[in-house]
Each structure stands twice: as structure tokens, then as C-alpha cells.
């Protein structure tokens, strides 16, 4: 399925204008903007959490240099 062309967007805009009226459009636009903003923050937070967990796992899998030095000197 493809995106509508310029004529399609104009038709969609006219239908929305008729359906909601000119007084409701700014309020509707703010609501949509806030929704996108919250969605973006939530998804970026999830991605950050995932990358933090991967970093912790990589650190846990690598031995600490001090511990390996202690083990090699005590042998």
C-alpha cells in the first residue's frame, strides 16, 4: 500500500475540517503532537534501557583486571 498523493492529502484535510470544524483543529493538533512526543520518549527510554542492560552484561562477562592480576600473582 502506498502513501496518498497531494490530492489525497487535500481531500483528507477537507474531510477532517468538515468533520471537526475549524475551532477544534488546533486542539486536535496539540493532542496528536503530545501523543507523538510521549511515544518518542517512551521508545527512546526503552532503547536506552536495552543498551544499558547490554553494557552491564558485557562488563559482567569480562573479568576485572585487578582480580585477574591478584589471581596470577597469588599462584
C-alpha positions in Angstrom: 0.0 0.0 0.0 1.4 3.4 -0.9 1.1 6.9 0.6 -1.6 9.2 -0.7 -0.5 11.9 -3.1 -1.0 15.6 -2.8 -4.7 15.4 -3.9 -5.3 12.6 -1.4 -3.9 14.7 1.5 -6.0 17.7 0.4 -9.1 15.5 0.4 -8.3 14.1 3.8 -7.7 17.6 5.2 -11.1 18.8 3.9 -12.9 15.9 5.4 -11.2 16.5 8.7 -12.0 20.2 8.5 -15.7 19.4 7.8 -15.9 16.7 10.5 -14.2 18.5 13.3 -14.6 22.2 12.4 -12.0 25.0 12.4 -12.3 25.6 16.1 -11.3 22.0 17.1 -8.4 21.6 14.7 -5.7 23.4 16.9 -6.8 21.3 19.9 -6.7 18.2 17.8 -3.2 19.1 16.5 -1.9 19.7 20.0 -3.3 16.3 21.2 -1.6 14.5 18.3 1.7 16.3 18.9 1.7 15.4 22.6 0.9 11.8 21.7 3.8 11.6 19.3 6.1 13.3 21.8 5.2 10.8 24.6 5.6 7.9 22.2 9.0 9.1 21.1 10.1 9.5 24.8 8.8 6.1 25.7 10.5 4.3 22.8 13.8 6.1 23.4 13.6 5.2 27.1 13.1 1.6 26.2 16.0 1.6 23.8 18.2 3.3 26.4 17.3 0.6 29.0 18.1 -2.1 26.5 21.5 -0.6 25.7 22.3 -0.1 29.4 21.4 -3.8 30.1 23.7 -4.9 27.3 26.6 -2.8 28.7 26.1 -4.4 32.1 26.1 -7.8 30.6 29.3 -7.1 28.7 31.0 -5.8 31.9 29.9 -8.8 33.9 31.2 -11.2 31.3 34.7 -9.6 31.2 36.9 -10.3 34.3 38.1 -7.4 36.2 41.7 -6.6 35.6 42.5 -6.2 39.3 41.0 -9.6 40.0 42.9 -11.3 37.3 46.2 -9.6 38.4 45.6 -10.8 42.0 44.9 -14.4 40.8 48.0 -14.5 38.7 50.3 -13.2 41.5 48.8 -15.5 44.2 49.5 -18.6 42.1 
